[in-house]
Amino acid sequence: MTVASVLRDLYHHEHDMARDLLHVSDVHKAEHEVHQAARDLAELSRGHLAAIAEEARRLGADLDPDPPVEPGLVERLRDKGAELAGLHPASGLALLHDLRRVHTRAAEISVEWEMLDRTAEAAGDEDLLAAVRRCHPETLRQRSWAAAHIRQDAPRILLT
Protein backbone atom coordinates (compact mmCIF):
# COMPACT_ATOMS: atom_id res chain seq x y z
CA MET A 1 0.00 0.00 0.00
CA THR A 2 1.30 3.43 -0.92
CA VAL A 3 0.26 6.95 -0.02
CA ALA A 4 -1.26 7.31 -3.50
CA SER A 5 -3.37 4.17 -2.99
CA VAL A 6 -4.63 5.45 0.36
CA LEU A 7 -5.49 8.77 -1.29
CA ARG A 8 -7.41 6.91 -4.01
CA ASP A 9 -9.36 4.90 -1.41
CA LEU A 10 -10.02 8.03 0.62
CA TYR A 11 -11.18 9.85 -2.50
CA HIS A 12 -13.74 7.14 -3.28
CA HIS A 13 -14.95 7.06 0.32
CA GLU A 14 -15.30 10.86 0.42
CA HIS A 15 -17.21 10.72 -2.85
CA ASP A 16 -19.56 8.13 -1.32
CA MET A 17 -19.90 10.31 1.78
CA ALA A 18 -20.95 13.31 -0.29
CA ARG A 19 -23.53 11.15 -2.07
CA ASP A 20 -24.79 9.67 1.20
CA LEU A 21 -25.21 13.10 2.75
CA LEU A 22 -27.05 14.43 -0.30
CA HIS A 23 -29.27 11.36 -0.15
CA VAL A 24 -30.05 12.06 3.52
CA SER A 25 -30.82 15.67 2.64
CA ASP A 26 -33.08 14.77 -0.26
CA VAL A 27 -34.99 11.92 1.36
CA HIS A 28 -35.49 13.52 4.76
CA LYS A 29 -36.61 16.99 3.69
CA ALA A 30 -39.35 16.97 6.34
CA GLU A 31 -36.61 16.97 9.00
CA HIS A 32 -35.54 20.55 8.21
CA GLU A 33 -32.37 20.61 10.35
CA VAL A 34 -31.27 17.24 8.97
CA HIS A 35 -32.01 18.37 5.43
CA GLN A 36 -29.94 21.57 5.63
CA ALA A 37 -27.09 20.23 7.78
CA ALA A 38 -26.63 17.17 5.55
CA ARG A 39 -26.38 19.44 2.51
CA ASP A 40 -23.78 21.63 4.26
CA LEU A 41 -21.80 18.57 5.38
CA ALA A 42 -21.83 17.19 1.82
CA GLU A 43 -20.09 20.39 0.74
CA LEU A 44 -17.28 19.59 3.18
CA SER A 45 -16.75 16.27 1.42
CA ARG A 46 -16.72 18.02 -1.94
CA GLY A 47 -13.92 20.23 -0.62
CA HIS A 48 -12.10 17.14 0.62
CA LEU A 49 -12.31 15.64 -2.87
CA ALA A 50 -10.52 18.68 -4.31
CA ALA A 51 -7.82 18.54 -1.62
CA ILE A 52 -7.30 14.80 -2.09
CA ALA A 53 -7.13 15.18 -5.88
CA GLU A 54 -4.46 17.87 -5.50
CA GLU A 55 -2.33 15.72 -3.20
CA ALA A 56 -2.80 12.68 -5.42
CA ARG A 57 -1.72 14.72 -8.45
CA ARG A 58 1.54 15.61 -6.67
CA LEU A 59 2.10 11.87 -6.22
CA GLY A 60 1.31 10.96 -9.82
CA ALA A 61 -2.34 9.86 -9.49
CA ASP A 62 -5.03 11.49 -11.59
CA LEU A 63 -8.29 12.16 -9.72
CA ASP A 64 -11.07 14.56 -10.72
CA PRO A 65 -11.10 17.46 -8.23
CA ASP A 66 -14.82 18.12 -8.86
CA PRO A 67 -16.65 14.87 -9.67
CA PRO A 68 -20.44 14.78 -9.85
CA VAL A 69 -21.88 13.68 -6.50
CA GLU A 70 -25.62 13.98 -7.03
CA PRO A 71 -27.39 10.69 -6.28
CA GLY A 72 -27.52 8.43 -9.31
CA LEU A 73 -29.05 5.13 -10.35
CA VAL A 74 -27.45 3.12 -7.53
CA GLU A 75 -28.86 5.44 -4.88
CA ARG A 76 -32.32 5.40 -6.47
CA LEU A 77 -32.25 1.58 -6.54
CA ARG A 78 -31.13 1.55 -2.88
CA ASP A 79 -34.08 3.80 -1.99
CA LYS A 80 -36.49 1.54 -3.85
CA GLY A 81 -35.06 -1.54 -2.10
CA ALA A 82 -35.45 0.14 1.27
CA GLU A 83 -39.02 1.06 0.43
CA LEU A 84 -39.80 -2.54 -0.57
CA ALA A 85 -38.28 -3.71 2.73
CA GLY A 86 -40.65 -1.43 4.61
CA LEU A 87 -38.28 1.46 5.20
CA HIS A 88 -40.21 4.26 3.56
CA PRO A 89 -37.89 7.20 2.80
CA ALA A 90 -39.72 9.52 5.17
CA SER A 91 -39.86 7.01 8.03
CA GLY A 92 -37.86 7.39 11.18
CA LEU A 93 -36.28 3.97 10.73
CA ALA A 94 -34.98 5.04 7.33
CA LEU A 95 -33.51 8.17 8.92
CA LEU A 96 -31.72 6.11 11.58
CA HIS A 97 -30.44 3.74 8.90
CA ASP A 98 -29.12 6.63 6.81
CA LEU A 99 -27.50 8.32 9.82
CA ARG A 100 -25.82 5.05 10.77
CA ARG A 101 -24.40 4.77 7.23
CA VAL A 102 -23.02 8.33 7.44
CA HIS A 103 -21.52 7.68 10.89
CA THR A 104 -19.89 4.43 9.78
CA ARG A 105 -18.49 5.95 6.61
CA ALA A 106 -17.13 8.94 8.54
CA ALA A 107 -15.38 6.57 10.95
CA GLU A 108 -13.74 4.76 8.03
CA ILE A 109 -12.69 8.04 6.44
CA SER A 110 -11.31 9.27 9.75
CA VAL A 111 -9.02 6.24 9.97
CA GLU A 112 -7.70 6.97 6.48
CA TRP A 113 -7.05 10.62 7.38
CA GLU A 114 -5.25 9.39 10.49
CA MET A 115 -3.05 7.07 8.41
CA LEU A 116 -2.17 9.93 6.10
CA ASP A 117 -1.51 12.27 9.02
CA ARG A 118 1.04 9.95 10.60
CA THR A 119 2.64 9.14 7.25
CA ALA A 120 2.90 12.80 6.18
CA GLU A 121 4.40 13.66 9.54
CA ALA A 122 6.98 10.86 9.28
CA ALA A 123 7.86 11.80 5.68
CA GLY A 124 7.98 15.53 6.40
CA ASP A 125 5.39 16.16 3.67
CA GLU A 126 4.09 19.56 4.78
CA ASP A 127 1.61 19.89 1.90
CA LEU A 128 -0.09 16.58 2.66
CA LEU A 129 0.01 17.31 6.39
CA ALA A 130 -1.71 20.66 5.85
CA ALA A 131 -4.45 19.05 3.73
CA VAL A 132 -5.03 16.30 6.30
CA ARG A 133 -5.16 18.72 9.21
CA ARG A 134 -7.63 20.92 7.33
CA CYS A 135 -9.95 18.08 6.25
CA HIS A 136 -9.83 15.53 9.08
CA PRO A 137 -11.55 17.75 11.67
CA GLU A 138 -14.39 18.26 9.20
CA THR A 139 -14.79 14.49 8.89
CA LEU A 140 -14.95 14.30 12.67
CA ARG A 141 -17.66 16.95 12.53
CA GLN A 142 -19.65 14.83 10.06
CA ARG A 143 -19.32 11.80 12.32
CA SER A 144 -20.26 13.78 15.41
CA TRP A 145 -23.33 15.23 13.67
CA ALA A 146 -24.59 11.77 12.70
CA ALA A 147 -23.92 10.39 16.19
CA ALA A 148 -25.72 13.28 17.84
CA HIS A 149 -28.79 12.78 15.67
CA ILE A 150 -28.78 9.06 16.31
CA ARG A 151 -28.68 9.70 20.08
CA GLN A 152 -31.36 12.35 19.84
CA ASP A 153 -33.72 10.65 17.39
CA ALA A 154 -33.43 6.95 18.27
CA PRO A 155 -35.62 7.06 21.41
CA ARG A 156 -38.31 9.11 19.68
CA ILE A 157 -38.34 6.83 16.64
CA LEU A 158 -37.89 3.45 18.30
CA LEU A 159 -40.36 4.00 21.13
CA THR A 160 -43.28 5.08 18.96
C-alpha positions in Angstrom: 0.0 0.0 0.0 1.3 3.4 -0.9 0.3 7.0 0.0 -1.3 7.3 -3.5 -3.4 4.2 -3.0 -4.6 5.4 0.4 -5.5 8.8 -1.3 -7.4 6.9 -4.0 -9.4 4.9 -1.4 -10.0 8.0 0.6 -11.2 9.9 -2.5 -13.7 7.1 -3.3 -15.0 7.1 0.3 -15.3 10.9 0.4 -17.2 10.7 -2.9 -19.6 8.1 -1.3 -19.9 10.3 1.8 -21.0 13.3 -0.3 -23.5 11.2 -2.1 -24.8 9.7 1.2 -25.2 13.1 2.7 -27.0 14.4 -0.3 -29.3 11.4 -0.1 -30.1 12.1 3.5 -30.8 15.7 2.6 -33.1 14.8 -0.3 -35.0 11.9 1.4 -35.5 13.5 4.8 -36.6 17.0 3.7 -39.3 17.0 6.3 -36.6 17.0 9.0 -35.5 20.5 8.2 -32.4 20.6 10.4 -31.3 17.2 9.0 -32.0 18.4 5.4 -29.9 21.6 5.6 -27.1 20.2 7.8 -26.6 17.2 5.6 -26.4 19.4 2.5 -23.8 21.6 4.3 -21.8 18.6 5.4 -21.8 17.2 1.8 -20.1 20.4 0.7 -17.3 19.6 3.2 -16.7 16.3 1.4 -16.7 18.0 -1.9 -13.9 20.2 -0.6 -12.1 17.1 0.6 -12.3 15.6 -2.9 -10.5 18.7 -4.3 -7.8 18.5 -1.6 -7.3 14.8 -2.1 -7.1 15.2 -5.9 -4.5 17.9 -5.5 -2.3 15.7 -3.2 -2.8 12.7 -5.4 -1.7 14.7 -8.4 1.5 15.6 -6.7 2.1 11.9 -6.2 1.3 11.0 -9.8 -2.3 9.9 -9.5 -5.0 11.5 -11.6 -8.3 12.2 -9.7 -11.1 14.6 -10.7 -11.1 17.5 -8.2 -14.8 18.1 -8.9 -16.6 14.9 -9.7 -20.4 14.8 -9.8 -21.9 13.7 -6.5 -25.6 14.0 -7.0 -27.4 10.7 -6.3 -27.5 8.4 -9.3 -29.0 5.1 -10.3 -27.5 3.1 -7.5 -28.9 5.4 -4.9 -32.3 5.4 -6.5 -32.2 1.6 -6.5 -31.1 1.6 -2.9 -34.1 3.8 -2.0 -36.5 1.5 -3.9 -35.1 -1.5 -2.1 -35.5 0.1 1.3 -39.0 1.1 0.4 -39.8 -2.5 -0.6 -38.3 -3.7 2.7 -40.7 -1.4 4.6 -38.3 1.5 5.2 -40.2 4.3 3.6 -37.9 7.2 2.8 -39.7 9.5 5.2 -39.9 7.0 8.0 -37.9 7.4 11.2 -36.3 4.0 10.7 -35.0 5.0 7.3 -33.5 8.2 8.9 -31.7 6.1 11.6 -30.4 3.7 8.9 -29.1 6.6 6.8 -27.5 8.3 9.8 -25.8 5.1 10.8 -24.4 4.8 7.2 -23.0 8.3 7.4 -21.5 7.7 10.9 -19.9 4.4 9.8 -18.5 5.9 6.6 -17.1 8.9 8.5 -15.4 6.6 11.0 -13.7 4.8 8.0 -12.7 8.0 6.4 -11.3 9.3 9.7 -9.0 6.2 10.0 -7.7 7.0 6.5 -7.1 10.6 7.4 -5.2 9.4 10.5 -3.0 7.1 8.4 -2.2 9.9 6.1 -1.5 12.3 9.0 1.0 9.9 10.6 2.6 9.1 7.2 2.9 12.8 6.2 4.4 13.7 9.5 7.0 10.9 9.3 7.9 11.8 5.7 8.0 15.5 6.4 5.4 16.2 3.7 4.1 19.6 4.8 1.6 19.9 1.9 -0.1 16.6 2.7 0.0 17.3 6.4 -1.7 20.7 5.8 -4.4 19.0 3.7 -5.0 16.3 6.3 -5.2 18.7 9.2 -7.6 20.9 7.3 -10.0 18.1 6.3 -9.8 15.5 9.1 -11.6 17.8 11.7 -14.4 18.3 9.2 -14.8 14.5 8.9 -14.9 14.3 12.7 -17.7 17.0 12.5 -19.7 14.8 10.1 -19.3 11.8 12.3 -20.3 13.8 15.4 -23.3 15.2 13.7 -24.6 11.8 12.7 -23.9 10.4 16.2 -25.7 13.3 17.8 -28.8 12.8 15.7 -28.8 9.1 16.3 -28.7 9.7 20.1 -31.4 12.4 19.8 -33.7 10.7 17.4 -33.4 7.0 18.3 -35.6 7.1 21.4 -38.3 9.1 19.7 -38.3 6.8 16.6 -37.9 3.5 18.3 -40.4 4.0 21.1 -43.3 5.1 19.0 
